[in-house]
């Protein structure tokens, strides 16, 4: 009887231990890109660590899932991502492999004010600024509702087709550029349909504004608290600490920025950072990083560099820097690297803060 009693106590203890361990098990969290992983890591500090899909210097625009990533998604309780406009590789797996996980699509949040995407690689100095300065979410969404896809293309045609298609049609005068013009038309018009996730109405790189990062932190804390109420107080406390650190980051970054300088970037990914800190970016080599710029785009950028007296031309570690380096060499403008994803930074809660600080230093030094 004594042996049976002891055996019964052991079984009861094991059952209780298993129940407690299950109840306190950390949630399985998956994030897409390193800046988002960093913010979620901050909120989860002391509870667990989220998994990261797009690691190293990989670009979400061209990323392909590996079996290890599929396992992460299959085991996930919740997945944080920007949205299909950036991580198009995740769209199908989220519906299949991660079908049982809660999906947090930040681009669809009504708490984040989105900027209009700039369709041309030479930026008008007023394009997109009015929408952001007004912060009128209703106007932005009403405008979005009022314009269907045909309206967007009509507006684009009215402004751009006169220049692009007239050159394309004028074969006699520009025979030597026919192939380039066809390539440009494909990039800027047909590419608009094939790569729609890069040419939607709203820009997807909103994490580069630390004010929006504060919103992402709050969304993360709320979502994690719903699936893991046991650790709600930890998530909320961490979120407040992160917001305090982000406020300090904004103040420190603002002191490093030279508002009198002008820049050209590799692709149009920085307008949230530009408008938060008063940076003048006058153009990009391409609006779609999956499509190399054509001869017409490069000629326009060279003209802008000379006319606007650009201080610096930036490449990105996720893409081949040869085009940027060639233009910089030909025009005599300084060149440097600007990294919106933290390619060389170690994943973790500090990465986001290092990312924004490094970007500010890149603008300052160049």
C-alpha positions, 0 to 999 in steps of 0.5 A, a space after each residue: 500500500 505504501 508503494 502504491 501510495 508513493 507511486 500515486 503521489 509521483 503521478 499526481 506531481 508529474 501531472 501537476 507539473 505538466 499542467 503548470 508547464 503547459 499553462 505557462 508555455 510561451 506562445 509560438 510567435 513568428 515574425 517576417 522581417 528583422 525590424 518587426 522581429 526586433 519590436 516584437 522581441 522587445 515586447 516578449 522580453 522575459 517571456 520568450 523569443 519570436 522566430 524570424 523568417 527573413 534573416 541575414 541580408 535577404 530581401 523580403 521582395 525576393 525571399 523564398 521559404 525553406 523547410 525550417 521556415 515552414 516548420 516555424 509557420 506550422 507550429 505558430 500560434 501567431 504570425 506578425 507581418 507587414 502584408 502581402 505588398 511586402 512579403 508576397 512569399 507569405 501569402 499562400 503559406 499563411 493560408 495553408 501551412 499556418 492556417 491555425 495561427 492568428 495572423 496580424 497584418 500590420 498594413 491593414 491596421 486602422 491605427 497606422 496612417 499610410 503614405 501614398 506610394 510614389 509611382 515615379 522614380 523622380 519625386 515631386 517635392 510636394 508629392 505625398 507630403 500633403 496626405 501625411 501632414 494632414 494625417 487625415 485618415 478618412 480623406 486618405 481612405 475616401 480617396 482610396 475608395 473613390 479611385 479604382 484600378 482604372 482611375 489609378 492607371 488613367 491618372 498615371 497615363 495622363 501625367 506620364 504616358 505623354 512622355 513615355 509613350 510618345 518616345 516609344 512611338 517615335 521610332 524614327 527619331 529614337 531607333 537606338 533607344 527602342 529596346 530601352 523604351 520598351 523595357 521602361 514601358 514594361 517596368 512602369 506600366 506592365 510591371 505595375 500589374 505583374 508586381 502589384 505588391 510593389 505598386 499599390 496605392 500605399 507605401 509599405 515601409 512604415 516601420 522606418 518611422 519610430 512614431 509608427 513603431 510605437 503603434 506597432 509595439 502597442 498592437 503587439 502587446 494587445 495581440 500577445 495579451 489576447 493569446 497569452 493572458 498569463 503574461 499580459 502584465 509583462 507585455 504591457 510593461 515591456 511595451 511602455 519601456 519600448 515606447 519610452 526608448 523610442 521617444 528617446 530614439 526620435 529625439 536623438 535621431 532628430 539632432 543628427 539630421 542635416 535638413 539642408 542636404 539632398 539625396 538619391 536612394 536605391 529604391 523608394 523605401 524611405 519616405 516615412 523616415 524622410 517626413 519624420 526627420 525632415 530629410 530631402 530625398 529627390 529620387 530613387 534609382 527604381 520604384 520597384 527593387 525587383 525590376 532594374 531601372 531602364 535607360 530613361 530612368 537612369 538618365 532622369 536620375 543623372 539629370 536630377 543629381 546634377 540639377 539638384 546638387 545631390 549630396 549622396 547616392 545610396 545603395 542597399 546591401 540587399 541588392 547589387 550596388 553596381 548601378 549606384 556605384 557607376 552613377 556616383 562615379 560618373 557624376 562625382 557624387 558621394 555614395 554610401 549604403 543605406 539599410 532599411 532592414 538591418 542586414 548586418 545587425 544581429 536580430 533581437 530587441 536592440 536591432 530596431 534602435 540600431 537600425 534607425 541610428 545607423 540610418 541617421 548616421 549614414 545620412 549625416 556622414 554622407 
